[in-house]
C-alpha cells in the first residue's frame, strides 16, 4: 500500500492548519522501509489443493503457503476475511483466488472516461471552451 500525503503550499497554508506545509513536515512518520532486493534464481513449487507447503527463501527464511481447495467460493467476502484471519494466526500465506467481487465496476465506467487515449485526442476535444464547461 502506498499512501501519499502532499501538503498544499497555497490553500490552507497557515498556522494551525493540519494541511499546511509546516504541519505535514513536522508530523511525517515513516511507516515502512524500502530495500533493494538483488536478482536471484526464481523459486517455484507445486502442491495440491488444500495443502500447506513450506518454501525456503534465498535468505534462509521460510514461507508457509496454503493453497485454497477447489471447492473454495471466491464470491463469499465474509469467508475470505475469516480465511485471512485464520491463515494469519497459523503464519500461512493463502494462495489461489481468495475473493472476487463480481458486481464491481471498472473505474473507466465509473468516471465516464474516453476509450481514446488522451495523447490521441485533439485540442478541440481536450479544451472544449468556456461555454461547454459552464453548462450544467
JONOR-V211234 format. One record per residue. SS is DSSP state (A for helix, B for strand, O for the rest). NEAR is the number of other C-alpha atoms within 12 Angstrom. Layout:
SS/NEAR
SS/NEAR
//
This chain:
O/5
O/9
O/10
O/11
O/16
O/17
O/22
O/18
O/18
O/13
O/14
O/17
O/17
O/17
O/14
O/12
O/17
O/22
O/22
O/22
A/23
A/21
A/21
A/23
A/17
A/12
O/14
O/16
O/12
O/11
O/10
O/9
O/8
O/8
O/6
O/6
O/8
O/9
O/8
O/9
O/8
O/10
O/14
O/13
O/18
O/15
O/19
O/16
O/19
O/17
O/20
B/24
B/24
B/21
B/21
B/16
O/16
O/16
O/12
O/9
O/10
B/16
B/22
B/24
B/28
B/31
B/27
O/29
O/20
O/15
O/13
O/22
O/19
O/21
O/18
O/17
A/18
A/16
A/19
A/24
A/17
A/16
A/29
A/22
A/16
A/16
A/23
A/16
A/13
O/16
O/19
O/24
B/26
B/32
B/29
O/23
O/22
O/28
O/22
O/17
O/16
O/11
O/7
O/11
O/11
O/12
A/10
A/13
A/11
A/10
A/10
O/11
O/12
O/16
O/12
O/13
O/12
A/13
A/11
A/12
O/14
O/12
A/11
A/11
A/16
A/17
O/13
O/14
O/12
A/10
A/9
A/12
A/11
A/8
O/8
O/5
//
